[in-house]
Structure formats: structure tokens, C-alpha cells
Amino acid sequence: MTCFTMKTMVVTLVMSVCAGGAAAQDRPPQSRPEPPGRHQPPPQAYEDCRGKKAGDAVQHTTPEGKVAATCVESPQGLVARPNQPPGTE
């Protein structure tokens, strides 16, 4: 290969890498999926803490019945967190 051909290949390679990086920056950030085992609380968990404050004890209503819970702060507002994990009572 000639020196000119090598330089052309190197320049082409560098430009394609730079263009790929610029294209990646144009894309909006993708939201990260919830880690396995994590989920958002049901709407009823927020309703159960309406008018309460963090640390208040409440009865959280679930499809299986009522469970003892405590109101805790979350990014979306006050929410009832069961005192016992599901299935351990």
C-alpha cells in the first residue's frame, strides 16, 4: 500500500468513528428499565396515605385484603409501604 492510501484509510476511519459518536449524541437518552423485582406502588398505596404524614401507621388495601403498613416518602409522594413483605405474614 502506498503512504497516500494508508493516510486515506486512517482519515476515513477516524471520521467514521467521530460521526458515529456525534450521531449517538443526537439521540434522546433512553429511560432505564426498572430492575427486576422493583415496581411502582399501586395507586391505592398513595390513597391510603392521603392526609397522613411520613411514619404514620395505616392499613393498606390490597386485592388480598388489608395489611399493616407505614407511610413513607417517595419521589411521587407519600405512599403506604407494607410492614411485612408480601407472602411472609
N, CA, C and O atoms as a GROMACS GRO file, in nm:
protein
  356
    1MET      N    1   0.084  -0.118   0.000
    1MET     CA    2   0.000   0.000   0.000
    1MET      C    3   0.088   0.124   0.000
    1MET      O    4   0.196   0.126   0.058
    2THR      N    5   0.039   0.223  -0.064
    2THR     CA    6   0.116   0.346  -0.066
    2THR      C    7   0.086   0.427   0.059
    2THR      O    8  -0.012   0.403   0.130
    3CYS      N    9   0.172   0.523   0.084
    3CYS     CA   10   0.155   0.609   0.202
    3CYS      C   11   0.025   0.687   0.192
    3CYS      O   12  -0.043   0.708   0.292
    4PHE      N   13  -0.010   0.731   0.070
    4PHE     CA   14  -0.133   0.806   0.049
    4PHE      C   15  -0.256   0.720   0.082
    4PHE      O   16  -0.350   0.768   0.145
    5THR      N   17  -0.256   0.595   0.040
    5THR     CA   18  -0.367   0.505   0.065
    5THR      C   19  -0.384   0.479   0.215
    5THR      O   20  -0.496   0.476   0.265
    6MET      N   21  -0.274   0.462   0.287
    6MET     CA   22  -0.280   0.440   0.432
    6MET      C   23  -0.337   0.563   0.502
    6MET      O   24  -0.422   0.550   0.591
    7LYS      N   25  -0.292   0.681   0.462
    7LYS     CA   26  -0.342   0.804   0.523
    7LYS      C   27  -0.491   0.819   0.496
    7LYS      O   28  -0.567   0.859   0.585
    8THR      N   29  -0.534   0.787   0.377
    8THR     CA   30  -0.675   0.796   0.341
    8THR      C   31  -0.758   0.701   0.427
    8THR      O   32  -0.866   0.737   0.474
    9MET      N   33  -0.707   0.580   0.447
    9MET     CA   34  -0.780   0.483   0.528
    9MET      C   35  -0.790   0.529   0.673
    9MET      O   36  -0.895   0.516   0.736
   10VAL      N   37  -0.680   0.583   0.727
   10VAL     CA   38  -0.680   0.629   0.866
   10VAL      C   39  -0.777   0.746   0.882
   10VAL      O   40  -0.854   0.749   0.977
   11VAL      N   41  -0.772   0.842   0.790
   11VAL     CA   42  -0.862   0.957   0.797
   11VAL      C   43  -1.008   0.911   0.786
   11VAL      O   44  -1.094   0.959   0.860
   12THR      N   45  -1.036   0.820   0.697
   12THR     CA   46  -1.172   0.767   0.682
   12THR      C   47  -1.219   0.698   0.810
   12THR      O   48  -1.333   0.715   0.852
   13LEU      N   49  -1.132   0.620   0.870
   13LEU     CA   50  -1.166   0.550   0.994
   13LEU      C   51  -1.194   0.650   1.106
   13LEU      O   52  -1.293   0.636   1.178
   14VAL      N   53  -1.108   0.749   1.122
   14VAL     CA   54  -1.126   0.850   1.227
   14VAL      C   55  -1.257   0.927   1.205
   14VAL      O   56  -1.331   0.951   1.300
   15MET      N   57  -1.284   0.964   1.083
   15MET     CA   58  -1.407   1.039   1.054
   15MET      C   59  -1.531   0.955   1.081
   15MET      O   60  -1.630   1.008   1.132
   16SER      N   61  -1.529   0.828   1.049
   16SER     CA   62  -1.646   0.744   1.072
   16SER      C   63  -1.670   0.723   1.222
   16SER      O   64  -1.784   0.717   1.265
   17VAL      N   65  -1.563   0.712   1.300
   17VAL     CA   66  -1.578   0.699   1.445
   17VAL      C   67  -1.636   0.828   1.503
   17VAL      O   68  -1.726   0.823   1.587
   18CYS      N   69  -1.585   0.942   1.460
   18CYS     CA   70  -1.635   1.070   1.510
   18CYS      C   71  -1.780   1.092   1.470
   18CYS      O   72  -1.860   1.141   1.550
   19ALA      N   73  -1.814   1.057   1.348
   19ALA     CA   74  -1.952   1.074   1.302
   19ALA      C   75  -2.046   0.984   1.381
   19ALA      O   76  -2.158   1.024   1.412
   20GLY      N   77  -2.003   0.864   1.414
   20GLY     CA   78  -2.087   0.773   1.493
   20GLY      C   79  -2.111   0.828   1.632
   20GLY      O   80  -2.222   0.816   1.684
   21GLY      N   81  -2.009   0.888   1.693
   21GLY     CA   82  -2.024   0.948   1.825
   21GLY      C   83  -2.119   1.066   1.822
   21GLY      O   84  -2.199   1.083   1.914
   22ALA      N   85  -2.110   1.148   1.717
   22ALA     CA   86  -2.199   1.263   1.705
   22ALA      C   87  -2.343   1.218   1.686
   22ALA      O   88  -2.435   1.279   1.741
   23ALA      N   89  -2.363   1.113   1.610
   23ALA     CA   90  -2.498   1.062   1.589
   23ALA      C   91  -2.557   1.008   1.719
   23ALA      O   92  -2.677   1.023   1.744
   24ALA      N   93  -2.474   0.946   1.799
   24ALA     CA   94  -2.522   0.892   1.927
   24ALA      C   95  -2.564   1.005   2.020
   24ALA      O   96  -2.655   0.987   2.101
   25GLN      N   97  -2.498   1.121   2.011
   25GLN     CA   98  -2.532   1.233   2.097
   25GLN      C   99  -2.664   1.297   2.056
   25GLN      O  100  -2.729   1.361   2.139
   26ASP      N  101  -2.706   1.281   1.932
   26ASP     CA  102  -2.831   1.339   1.885
   26ASP      C  103  -2.954   1.263   1.935
   26ASP      O  104  -3.064   1.319   1.938
   27ARG      N  105  -2.936   1.139   1.974
   27ARG     CA  106  -3.049   1.059   2.021
   27ARG      C  107  -3.087   1.099   2.163
   27ARG      O  108  -2.999   1.127   2.245
   28PRO      N  109  -3.217   1.102   2.193
   28PRO     CA  110  -3.256   1.132   2.330
   28PRO      C  111  -3.215   1.018   2.423
   28PRO      O  112  -3.210   0.903   2.381
   29PRO      N  113  -3.187   1.050   2.550
   29PRO     CA  114  -3.149   0.943   2.643
   29PRO      C  115  -3.265   0.846   2.662
   29PRO      O  116  -3.380   0.886   2.674
   30GLN      N  117  -3.232   0.720   2.664
   30GLN     CA  118  -3.336   0.619   2.683
   30GLN      C  119  -3.355   0.595   2.831
   30GLN      O  120  -3.258   0.589   2.907
   31SER      N  121  -3.481   0.580   2.871
   31SER     CA  122  -3.506   0.553   3.012
   31SER      C  123  -3.460   0.412   3.044
   31SER      O  124  -3.470   0.320   2.963
   32ARG      N  125  -3.409   0.398   3.165
   32ARG     CA  126  -3.360   0.267   3.208
   32ARG      C  127  -3.476   0.187   3.262
   32ARG      O  128  -3.557   0.239   3.339
   33PRO      N  129  -3.484   0.063   3.224
   33PRO     CA  130  -3.595  -0.020   3.275
   33PRO      C  131  -3.577  -0.043   3.425
   33PRO      O  132  -3.466  -0.040   3.478
   34GLU      N  133  -3.690  -0.066   3.491
   34GLU     CA  134  -3.686  -0.097   3.634
   34GLU      C  135  -3.606  -0.224   3.656
   34GLU      O  136  -3.618  -0.320   3.579
   35PRO      N  137  -3.523  -0.227   3.760
   35PRO     CA  138  -3.452  -0.351   3.790
   35PRO      C  139  -3.551  -0.462   3.822
   35PRO      O  140  -3.661  -0.435   3.871
   36PRO      N  141  -3.515  -0.587   3.796
   36PRO     CA  142  -3.606  -0.698   3.827
   36PRO      C  143  -3.645  -0.694   3.974
   36PRO      O  144  -3.562  -0.670   4.061
   37GLY      N  145  -3.772  -0.719   4.001
   37GLY     CA  146  -3.821  -0.722   4.138
   37GLY      C  147  -3.866  -0.585   4.188
   37GLY      O  148  -3.923  -0.576   4.297
   38ARG      N  149  -3.841  -0.480   4.113
   38ARG     CA  150  -3.883  -0.345   4.154
   38ARG      C  151  -4.002  -0.304   4.069
   38ARG      O  152  -4.006  -0.332   3.949
   39HIS      N  153  -4.098  -0.238   4.130
   39HIS     CA  154  -4.212  -0.191   4.056
   39HIS      C  155  -4.267  -0.066   4.124
   39HIS      O  156  -4.227  -0.032   4.236
   40GLN      N  157  -4.355   0.000   4.057
   40GLN     CA  158  -4.419   0.119   4.112
   40GLN      C  159  -4.532   0.076   4.205
   40GLN      O  160  -4.600  -0.022   4.178
   41PRO      N  161  -4.552   0.150   4.317
   41PRO     CA  162  -4.663   0.117   4.406
   41PRO      C  163  -4.796   0.136   4.335
   41PRO      O  164  -4.807   0.220   4.246
   42PRO      N  165  -4.897   0.060   4.374
   42PRO     CA  166  -5.029   0.078   4.313
   42PRO      C  167  -5.091   0.210   4.359
   42PRO      O  168  -5.055   0.260   4.465
   43PRO      N  169  -5.183   0.265   4.283
   43PRO     CA  170  -5.248   0.390   4.321
   43PRO      C  171  -5.308   0.385   4.462
   43PRO      O  172  -5.308   0.486   4.533
   44GLN      N  173  -5.359   0.269   4.503
   44GLN     CA  174  -5.420   0.257   4.635
   44GLN      C  175  -5.319   0.285   4.747
   44GLN      O  176  -5.358   0.333   4.853
   45ALA      N  177  -5.190   0.257   4.724
   45ALA     CA  178  -5.088   0.281   4.825
   45ALA      C  179  -5.073   0.431   4.853
   45ALA      O  180  -5.044   0.471   4.965
   46TYR      N  181  -5.093   0.514   4.750
   46TYR     CA  182  -5.089   0.659   4.768
   46TYR      C  183  -5.218   0.706   4.837
   46TYR      O  184  -5.215   0.791   4.925
   47GLU      N  185  -5.328   0.648   4.794
   47GLU     CA  186  -5.459   0.685   4.852
   47GLU      C  187  -5.462   0.653   5.002
   47GLU      O  188  -5.517   0.730   5.080
   48ASP      N  189  -5.405   0.541   5.042
   48ASP     CA  190  -5.407   0.500   5.183
   48ASP      C  191  -5.334   0.600   5.273
   48ASP      O  192  -5.361   0.606   5.393
   49CYS      N  193  -5.241   0.679   5.216
   49CYS     CA  194  -5.164   0.776   5.296
   49CYS      C  195  -5.213   0.920   5.278
   49CYS      O  196  -5.151   1.013   5.329
   50ARG      N  197  -5.322   0.938   5.204
   50ARG     CA  198  -5.375   1.073   5.185
   50ARG      C  199  -5.413   1.132   5.321
   50ARG      O  200  -5.484   1.068   5.399
   51GLY      N  201  -5.366   1.253   5.349
   51GLY     CA  202  -5.395   1.320   5.475
   51GLY      C  203  -5.308   1.274   5.591
   51GLY      O  204  -5.326   1.319   5.703
   52LYS      N  205  -5.214   1.186   5.565
   52LYS     CA  206  -5.123   1.134   5.669
   52LYS      C  207  -4.986   1.200   5.655
   52LYS      O  208  -4.965   1.281   5.565
   53LYS      N  209  -4.895   1.165   5.743
   53LYS     CA  210  -4.758   1.213   5.731
   53LYS      C  211  -4.662   1.094   5.738
   53LYS      O  212  -4.701   0.984   5.780
   54ALA      N  213  -4.540   1.115   5.698
   54ALA     CA  214  -4.440   1.008   5.697
   54ALA      C  215  -4.429   0.948   5.837
   54ALA      O  216  -4.421   1.020   5.936
   55GLY      N  217  -4.429   0.815   5.842
   55GLY     CA  218  -4.418   0.743   5.969
   55GLY      C  219  -4.552   0.701   6.027
   55GLY      O  220  -4.556   0.620   6.119
   56ASP      N  221  -4.663   0.756   5.974
   56ASP     CA  222  -4.795   0.716   6.024
   56ASP      C  223  -4.826   0.572   5.986
   56ASP      O  224  -4.793   0.527   5.877
   57ALA      N  225  -4.888   0.500   6.079
   57ALA     CA  226  -4.932   0.362   6.052
   57ALA      C  227  -5.067   0.366   5.983
   57ALA      O  228  -5.155   0.444   6.021
   58VAL      N  229  -5.083   0.281   5.881
   58VAL     CA  230  -5.210   0.272   5.808
   58VAL      C  231  -5.239   0.126   5.775
   58VAL      O  232  -5.153   0.040   5.788
   59GLN      N  233  -5.361   0.102   5.734
   59GLN     CA  234  -5.400  -0.028   5.680
   59GLN      C  235  -5.403  -0.013   5.529
   59GLN      O  236  -5.487   0.060   5.475
   60HIS      N  237  -5.312  -0.079   5.461
   60HIS     CA  238  -5.304  -0.072   5.315
   60HIS      C  239  -5.397  -0.176   5.255
   60HIS      O  240  -5.392  -0.294   5.290
   61THR      N  241  -5.482  -0.129   5.164
   61THR     CA  242  -5.578  -0.218   5.100
   61THR      C  243  -5.516  -0.283   4.977
   61THR      O  244  -5.467  -0.214   4.887
   62THR      N  245  -5.517  -0.416   4.974
   62THR     CA  246  -5.465  -0.492   4.860
   62THR      C  247  -5.576  -0.581   4.807
   62THR      O  248  -5.680  -0.596   4.872
   63PRO      N  249  -5.558  -0.641   4.690
   63PRO     CA  250  -5.659  -0.734   4.641
   63PRO      C  251  -5.682  -0.852   4.736
   63PRO      O  252  -5.789  -0.912   4.737
   64GLU      N  253  -5.580  -0.885   4.816
   64GLU     CA  254  -5.592  -0.997   4.910
   64GLU      C  255  -5.650  -0.954   5.046
   64GLU      O  256  -5.674  -1.039   5.131
   65GLY      N  257  -5.670  -0.825   5.065
   65GLY     CA  258  -5.722  -0.774   5.192
   65GLY      C  259  -5.636  -0.661   5.244
   65GLY      O  260  -5.554  -0.605   5.172
   66LYS      N  261  -5.655  -0.628   5.372
   66LYS     CA  262  -5.580  -0.518   5.432
   66LYS      C  263  -5.455  -0.571   5.501
   66LYS      O  264  -5.456  -0.678   5.562
   67VAL      N  265  -5.345  -0.493   5.490
   67VAL     CA  266  -5.220  -0.528   5.557
   67VAL      C  267  -5.169  -0.406   5.632
   67VAL      O  268  -5.193  -0.292   5.590
   68ALA      N  269  -5.099  -0.428   5.744
   68ALA     CA  270  -5.038  -0.319   5.819
   68ALA      C  271  -4.928  -0.256   5.736
   68ALA      O  272  -4.846  -0.327   5.676
   69ALA      N  273  -4.925  -0.123   5.731
   69ALA     CA  274  -4.826  -0.052   5.651
   69ALA      C  275  -4.788   0.078   5.721
   69ALA      O  276  -4.853   0.121   5.816
   70THR      N  277  -4.681   0.138   5.672
   70THR     CA  278  -4.633   0.266   5.722
   70THR      C  279  -4.619   0.360   5.604
   70THR      O  280  -4.572   0.321   5.497
   71CYS      N  281  -4.661   0.486   5.622
   71CYS     CA  282  -4.648   0.586   5.516
   71CYS      C  283  -4.502   0.632   5.509
   71CYS      O  284  -4.442   0.669   5.610
   72VAL      N  285  -4.447   0.629   5.389
   72VAL     CA  286  -4.309   0.671   5.366
   72VAL      C  287  -4.305   0.766   5.247
   72VAL      O  288  -4.392   0.762   5.160
   73GLU      N  289  -4.203   0.852   5.245
   73GLU     CA  290  -4.184   0.944   5.133
   73GLU      C  291  -4.133   0.867   5.012
   73GLU      O  292  -4.053   0.775   5.024
   74SER      N  293  -4.182   0.906   4.895
   74SER     CA  294  -4.131   0.852   4.769
   74SER      C  295  -4.119   0.969   4.672
   74SER      O  296  -4.173   1.076   4.699
   75PRO      N  297  -4.050   0.951   4.561
   75PRO     CA  298  -4.039   1.061   4.465
   75PRO      C  299  -4.177   1.108   4.414
   75PRO      O  300  -4.192   1.223   4.374
   76GLN      N  301  -4.276   1.019   4.417
   76GLN     CA  302  -4.409   1.055   4.369
   76GLN      C  303  -4.502   1.100   4.481
   76GLN      O  304  -4.617   1.134   4.453
   77GLY      N  305  -4.457   1.102   4.603
   77GLY     CA  306  -4.540   1.144   4.715
   77GLY      C  307  -4.544   1.039   4.824
   77GLY      O  308  -4.476   0.937   4.817
   78LEU      N  309  -4.625   1.065   4.926
   78LEU     CA  310  -4.637   0.974   5.040
   78LEU      C  311  -4.706   0.846   4.996
   78LEU      O  312  -4.808   0.850   4.926
   79VAL      N  313  -4.652   0.731   5.037
   79VAL     CA  314  -4.702   0.602   4.991
   79VAL      C  315  -4.699   0.502   5.106
   79VAL      O  316  -4.610   0.508   5.191
   80ALA      N  317  -4.796   0.410   5.108
   80ALA     CA  318  -4.802   0.305   5.210
   80ALA      C  319  -4.707   0.192   5.172
   80ALA      O  320  -4.718   0.134   5.064
   81ARG      N  321  -4.615   0.162   5.263
   81ARG     CA  322  -4.523   0.050   5.243
   81ARG      C  323  -4.561  -0.058   5.345
   81ARG      O  324  -4.556  -0.033   5.466
   82PRO      N  325  -4.598  -0.177   5.298
   82PRO     CA  326  -4.634  -0.285   5.391
   82PRO      C  327  -4.521  -0.312   5.491
   82PRO      O  328  -4.403  -0.309   5.455
   83ASN      N  329  -4.558  -0.339   5.617
   83ASN     CA  330  -4.458  -0.367   5.719
   83ASN      C  331  -4.394  -0.504   5.699
   83ASN      O  332  -4.280  -0.524   5.738
   84GLN      N  333  -4.466  -0.596   5.639
   84GLN     CA  334  -4.415  -0.730   5.607
   84GLN      C  335  -4.412  -0.745   5.455
   84GLN      O  336  -4.509  -0.708   5.388
   85PRO      N  337  -4.305  -0.799   5.399
   85PRO     CA  338  -4.306  -0.826   5.255
   85PRO      C  339  -4.420  -0.922   5.219
   85PRO      O  340  -4.457  -1.006   5.301
   86PRO      N  341  -4.476  -0.909   5.099
   86PRO     CA  342  -4.584  -0.999   5.058
   86PRO      C  343  -4.546  -1.145   5.074
   86PRO      O  344  -4.434  -1.184   5.040
   87GLY      N  345  -4.638  -1.225   5.124
   87GLY     CA  346  -4.618  -1.368   5.136
   87GLY      C  347  -4.543  -1.412   5.261
   87GLY      O  348  -4.514  -1.530   5.276
   88THR      N  349  -4.511  -1.319   5.354
   88THR     CA  350  -4.437  -1.358   5.474
   88THR      C  351  -4.522  -1.350   5.600
   88THR      O  352  -4.473  -1.377   5.709
   89GLU      N  353  -4.646  -1.312   5.586
   89GLU     CA  354  -4.730  -1.299   5.706
   89GLU      C  355  -4.783  -1.433   5.751
   89GLU      O  356  -4.856  -1.441   5.850
   0.00000   0.00000   0.00000
